[in-house]
Amino acid sequence: MKEPMSQKISIRSRRLFRGTLAIFALCTAARADVIVVDQSNGAGSDFSDLPQAIASASHNDLLLVRSGSYSGFTTAKGVRILGLEPNVEVSGLCVIQNLHSSRKFVLSRLELTQVEIRNCAGHVALGQVDGYPRLSSVVVLDSADVRLSELYVVGREGVAQAVYIGASEVELVNSRVHGWTGPHD
């Protein structure tokens, strides 16, 4: 028995509507802006320092950072920060805190001095953080899912530990850690 034409159209319309809803949901979930950070405020840049760029970012945004010296920052946002060129230096403390379990924070190819990851239920990944000889302290506290890869940490005088991990799940991959041994007589 043949289906009436109106029933075929109705079935096709429902499938098309469901398909459109699925595509819209995927596009909405994957929406992310690209923010360019450039200390010299060159062509195509949106901000000249990281704290302001991160403050204006939304979850899932990608921050592309050009060569230069930038200030430390504090964030609870699930953003991705990528150094575009060599010599992207961040002076001061970088704090990732209170990241919700549904969020991901990723930072790669920046030179840092100090990092603290605190109370993060979401995924935090730091990679290719070539702070040598600048990165002197990495602290991870009360965080559920942290991956540290390709780090070079050198402890300094006045810093208790080069790396301190407390009540956290941390994967340390392909990294070098040198503690400070103190003054020698």
ChimeraX attribute file (.defattr): number of C-alpha atoms within 10 A of each C-alpha:
attribute: neighborCount
match mode: 1-to-1
recipient: residues
	/A:1	3
	/A:2	5
	/A:3	7
	/A:4	8
	/A:5	8
	/A:6	9
	/A:7	10
	/A:8	12
	/A:9	11
	/A:10	11
	/A:11	11
	/A:12	12
	/A:13	12
	/A:14	12
	/A:15	12
	/A:16	12
	/A:17	12
	/A:18	12
	/A:19	12
	/A:20	12
	/A:21	12
	/A:22	12
	/A:23	12
	/A:24	12
	/A:25	11
	/A:26	11
	/A:27	11
	/A:28	10
	/A:29	10
	/A:30	11
	/A:31	11
	/A:32	15
	/A:33	13
	/A:34	13
	/A:35	20
	/A:36	24
	/A:37	28
	/A:38	23
	/A:39	17
	/A:40	14
	/A:41	14
	/A:42	13
	/A:43	8
	/A:44	10
	/A:45	16
	/A:46	16
	/A:47	20
	/A:48	20
	/A:49	22
	/A:50	23
	/A:51	17
	/A:52	14
	/A:53	18
	/A:54	24
	/A:55	13
	/A:56	11
	/A:57	20
	/A:58	15
	/A:59	17
	/A:60	20
	/A:61	20
	/A:62	21
	/A:63	23
	/A:64	17
	/A:65	28
	/A:66	24
	/A:67	17
	/A:68	18
	/A:69	18
	/A:70	21
	/A:71	15
	/A:72	19
	/A:73	20
	/A:74	17
	/A:75	17
	/A:76	22
	/A:77	21
	/A:78	24
	/A:79	22
	/A:80	21
	/A:81	23
	/A:82	20
	/A:83	22
	/A:84	17
	/A:85	13
	/A:86	14
	/A:87	16
	/A:88	23
	/A:89	23
	/A:90	23
	/A:91	17
	/A:92	14
	/A:93	17
	/A:94	20
	/A:95	17
	/A:96	21
	/A:97	22
	/A:98	17
	/A:99	23
	/A:100	15
	/A:101	13
	/A:102	9
	/A:103	17
	/A:104	22
	/A:105	22
	/A:106	17
	/A:107	19
	/A:108	18
	/A:109	22
	/A:110	25
	/A:111	25
	/A:112	28
	/A:113	24
	/A:114	21
	/A:115	22
	/A:116	18
	/A:117	24
	/A:118	20
	/A:119	19
	/A:120	25
	/A:121	20
	/A:122	20
	/A:123	19
	/A:124	25
	/A:125	17
	/A:126	20
	/A:127	19
	/A:128	19
	/A:129	22
	/A:130	23
	/A:131	22
	/A:132	14
	/A:133	14
	/A:134	19
	/A:135	24
	/A:136	25
	/A:137	23
	/A:138	24
	/A:139	16
	/A:140	23
	/A:141	18
	/A:142	17
	/A:143	23
	/A:144	19
	/A:145	17
	/A:146	22
	/A:147	15
	/A:148	19
	/A:149	18
	/A:150	17
	/A:151	23
	/A:152	20
	/A:153	26
	/A:154	22
	/A:155	22
	/A:156	19
	/A:157	12
	/A:158	8
	/A:159	12
	/A:160	12
	/A:161	18
	/A:162	19
	/A:163	19
	/A:164	12
	/A:165	15
	/A:166	12
	/A:167	11
	/A:168	18
	/A:169	14
	/A:170	18
	/A:171	11
	/A:172	13
	/A:173	12
	/A:174	11
	/A:175	15
	/A:176	12
	/A:177	16
	/A:178	14
	/A:179	17
	/A:180	16
	/A:181	9
	/A:182	10
	/A:183	6
	/A:184	4
	/A:185	3
